[in-house]
């Protein structure tokens, strides 16, 4: 997507800093850890253990996995927890192992798999804490990776909030067999995949090196900037002065705007950044790119989630 440049500007070297230059304490106040969840504990338990390791008041997780499931589980530290809703809306990819009791006819099976692609009904299972109600989810990809006549290995690329246990049950109903989900591994959540993840043991070792030996290097590599969570949003860049105003709750005014994508519509949610790449806020555009280009002044966006701390940049007229 090409960009429109509205004005030239520079950023003060005395204020703020690029996300990758943040200290360990700054990362712990607003960062993300990509965990490869092991089978056994709940997602909540892992987040609680990690919080105790760091001695932090707040730590959450993005995207619950059942205790028996494994794979990508982002842990959100401090202020990055404000982006939980954004993370939960990411598409997911799973590798699932299903057991079909009594075997199956392959022709029937492939017909059932075909019916589970695209937009499907996906009712939460009885064990879920979510209220049972009729809803739909989009299945972008559903492929059989292996099949031995009793066990199936499926790759599923799906919309956030899809219940794989429900899909297994429905496949069984379509082929008139009891179909049980026996293994589940999430290998992608949005832009994050297993290659980016670490085990709980690796995280504990890194914390020990920091706390007992004063060695920060390993932990610095494991805690990623919260800006990773907003890569999918259209990116707006603003002046230091505009960032300061936004941090205090003010709307984005046209004179503070440096650049933005050239085809964003009014009402779209965007991510606002400083020239140093710091996430300032998530905001709703009040006008389209074309309408903003024609304006000389006035509000162009209003924040719905502010991430930049007040005082990082001084306030003065844009």
N, C-alpha and C positions, 0 to 999 in steps of 0.2 A: 504494500500500500504506500503510495507516494505521500509526501507531506507538503503542507503549506507553511512557509516561513513568514511571520508577520513583522518581526523586528529582529535586530541584532542586539545581543546583550552578553555580558560576562558575569561570572559569579565571584563573589568576594572570597579570596583565599583564607580570610580570617574567620569565616563562619561556615558551619556544616562540614561534612566530609563525605567522600564517595563511600557507598555501602561496603565495598571490599576492604576499605581502610579502617573500619570500625574496630574498636577495642573489644576484648572478650566480654567485658561488662556491658557494653552497648549491644552486642549481639544477644546476650542473655536477656536483655530488656526488650528485645524485639527481633526474634529470630525464628528459624525453623530447623528442626532435625528430622531427617528422613530415616525412619526406622524400618528394618525388616522384621516384622512381628513373627515371633515363634508361636507354635501351637501350644495351647494351654491357658495362659492368662487372658483376661478380657482386655480390650483396648483401654478401658478406663483404669484398670490395674497397672498397665504399663506406663500410662501417663502419670499416675500417682507415684510409682517407683522412681521415674525419672525426675519428677518434681522434688522428691525427697533427696535424691542424689545431689541435685543442684542447690538444695535448700531455698527453693523459690516459692513465692506465695501463689503464683498462677502458672499453670501449664495445662494445655488442652490437647486434643487430638482431632485430626480431620478425617472423618470417615470410619465409622465403627466396623470392625471385623468380629465375627463370631469367635469364641474361644478356640475352636478347633482350626480356624482359618489362619493362614499365614500371608506375609507379603507386605506391600508398601503401606506404611502407616505414618503420616506426617505428624510430628509433635510440634505444637505451637507454643512459643515462649513469650510471656509478657504481652506487649501491645499487639503482637501478630495475631493474638486470639481474636481481635476484632475482624480478621479476615476469614474466620471459620466458615461463614456462609458462602463466601466465594469459593473456598476449597471444596466444600461439600457438593457444589454444583458441577464439578469437573466430571467428565466421562471417565469410566473405569474399564480396565481389561483384566479378565480372570482366566486362569486355567482351572477347570473343574473336572473332578473324577466322579462319575456317576455309576452306581451299581444297579443293573436291571435284574430284578429277581425273576427267575424262570426263563431267562433268555429272551430273544426278540427276533422278529422277522426284519431283515435289513431294509426291505422296501418300505415297510410300515415306519421304521425308524427314520429313514431319510425324509419321508413325507411329514412326519411329526416335527423334525428339525426345521424343515422349510416353513412350517406354520409358526415357528417361534422367532422368525426373523422379521425385521421391520417394527411397526407399532403393535405392541401386544398388551393384553391385560396382565397385570402383575400385582396380585393381592398379597399383602404382607402375610407371612406364615404365622401360625398360632403362637409360636414362641417369641415373636417379635414384640417389642415394647410399643411399636407404632400401632395406632388405631386401625383395625381392619376395615378397609373400605375399597371399593372398586376404583382402580386407577390404571393408567397405561404408562408404559415405558418403551423407549425406542432401542431396539437391538440392531446395532450397526453391522455386526459380524457374529456369526455363529457357525463354527466349523468343527468337524470331527477330526481330531488329531490321531486317535488310536481307537481300536475297537476289537475286543477279543471274544465277542459273543455274550459276555456278561458285564464287563466293565467298559465304559466309554470315557475317553478323555476329550474334553471340549475346550475350545478357545472362544471366549465371549467378550466382545467389545460392545459396551452398553452405556446407556444414559445413567447418570448418578441416581442412586436410590433403587436400583434394580435388585430384586431378591432372587439370587441364584437357586436357593432352596425351592422357591416357588416354581421356577422354570423346570427344575428336575421333576417336581411333582406333576406338573402339567404335561411334560413329555411322557411320563408314565401313564397318565390318563388317556393320552392320545393313542398309545400302543397297547392299552389294556394290560399294563404290568405295573407292579410297584417299583418305582424308580427312586433311588435314595442318593442324596449327595453325600459322598464319603470323604472327599478332600477338596479344599478350595485354596487357591493361592492368587492373591491380587498382584499382578506384575506391572501394573501401571495405574497411576491416579493422576489424571491431567497430563502435565508435562513431566511428571516424576515417574521413574521406573526403578526396577530393582538394582540397576547398576549404580544408582545414586545412594543406595541405602546401606546402613550399618546395623549390626546386631546389637542387642541390649548389652551383651558382654563387652563389645568394642566401645560402646558409649561409657559403660562403667569404668573400663580401663582408662579411657581418656580423662574422665573426671578425677580418678585417683592420681594420675600423673600431675594434674593441675593442683589438686588440693594438697597432696603429700610431697610432691617434688618441685612444685612451682613451675612446671612445664606446661605452657598453654598451647603449644603448636598443634597437638592432635585434636584438642577440643575446638580450636579455631577452624580446623578443616571440617569438623562435623556440624557446626552451627552455621547455617546459610542465612543470608540476609532475607528479610521478609519480602523484599521486592520480587523475589522469585514467584510469589503467589499471584502477582497481578500482571504477568506477561501477556495474558490473553486479552486484556483490555486495551482499547485504543489509547495511545500514549500522548498526553498533552504536556508540554514543557513550559514552565513559567519562570518569571524573574524572581530573584531573591526576595524582593519586596512583596510580591504577590504571595510567595510561599509563607512569609511571615504573617500576612493578613489571613490567609487560609487557616494557618495554625491556630489563630484566635477565633475561628468560626465565621469569618467573613466570606462572602461569595467571591468567585473569580471574576474580575473585571477585565474588559477587553484590553486596556493598556498594559496589563500584567502578563498577557499571553505572548509567548515567543513562537511556538509552532504546534501543529496538530495534524492528524491525518486529513486527507483532502475529501473524504466522502462519508463523514459521520453524520447521522441524523439527529435531530432534536429528540430528547428523551433518552438517548443512549447513555449507559454508564461508562465512564472513562476513568483512567488512572492519571493523576496529576503528579508530575515529577519536577524536581529542581534541575538545573543545568549539571549538577554533580551526580544525577541519577538517584537522588533520594526520593522515596515515595512520600508525597505530601498528603494526599487524600484520594478517596474514591468519590466521584461526583457525577451528577446528572447534567448533561448538556441542556441548556435552555433553548438553543437554536442549532440549526444545522451548520456544517462548515461553511457553506455558501452564504448563509445569513450572517454568520460571524464575520466573514471576510468583508462584508459590506458595512459593518458597524465601525464607528470610531470610538464609541464609549459604551458604558453600561455593563450590566451583568451578563455573563455568558455561561456560567455554570454554578451550581450550588452543591456543596459537599454533603454527603450522607455518611461519611466515615473519615474522620481526620486522624492521620497517623504521625504527622510531624509534631514534635514537641514545641510548644510556644517558647520563644526565646532563642531558638537555634539561629534564626535570622532576625536582624533588627527591622522594626517597622518604620517605613518612610514612604513618601508618595511615589507610586509607580511611574 
